[in-house]
Structure formats: structure tokens, C-alpha cells
């Protein structure tokens, strides 16, 4: 009888540990998925800026069309190189403070004219 009780206790303890390991793996998978989504969305917004679909102006808290729950911010400043803007795009999830991504790139200034520099 003692052996059966001991075996059940060992089985219960091991099941609890295995359950925690599975839950930890699940949380890591969800975080990895959200960070991957944030990276893709951030790159997508930056590509839309480069293509001219989004205006080159500083924006904060704009929602992404067709992607509910995500918002982006754009910051553009003049760079040291004439004709290029230092552009920062930041993406965050509206319901979570932990999921965020940002990309910084130099993009051509649409208002730049080479004749102005001469």
C-alpha cells in the first residue's frame, strides 16, 4: 500500500512539473509569434513610407489598416547626409506594453532638390 501511495505522489509531482514546462513553452511560442508579427508589420510600414503610400510626417498612435490591435509611430528628422531623412518606425500592440519593435533607416527626402545645395 505504501508503494502505491509513493508512486502516485511521484506521478503527481512529475505531472505538475511537466505541465509547467508545457505552459512555459506555450508562453514563449506566443511571444515569439507576436515579435515576429511586430517585425513584419514594422518592415511593412517602412516599405510603405519608402514607396510613398504613407506621408513623410511624424505620426504617433496611428492604426494599421486591416491589422486590428496594432499601432505605429513614425518620426522623421534630417540626417547629416543631404537629401536623406533619418526615419524611425515603431510598432506596438495596443493591448500589451511588452510587444514593441522599431526600425531606423535613412530614406530619400521627397522634398529634396539637388539644385538647392549648389
C-alpha positions, 0 to 999 in steps of 0.5 A: 500500500505504501508503494502505491501511495509513493508512486502516485505522489511521484506521478503527481509531482512529475505531472505538475512539473511537466505541465509547467514546462508545457505552459512555459513553452506555450508562453514563449511560442506566443511571444515569439509569434507576436515579435515576429508579427511586430517585425513584419508589420514594422518592415511593412510600414517602412516599405510603405513610407519608402514607396510613398503610400504613407506621408513623410510626417511624424505620426504617433498612435496611428492604426494599421489598416486591416491589422486590428490591435496594432499601432505605429509611430513614425518620426522623421528628422534630417540626417547629416547626409543631404537629401536623406531623412533619418526615419524611425518606425515603431510598432506596438500592440495596443493591448500589451506594453511588452510587444514593441519593435522599431526600425531606423533607416535613412530614406530619400527626402521627397522634398529634396532638390539637388539644385538647392545645395549648389 
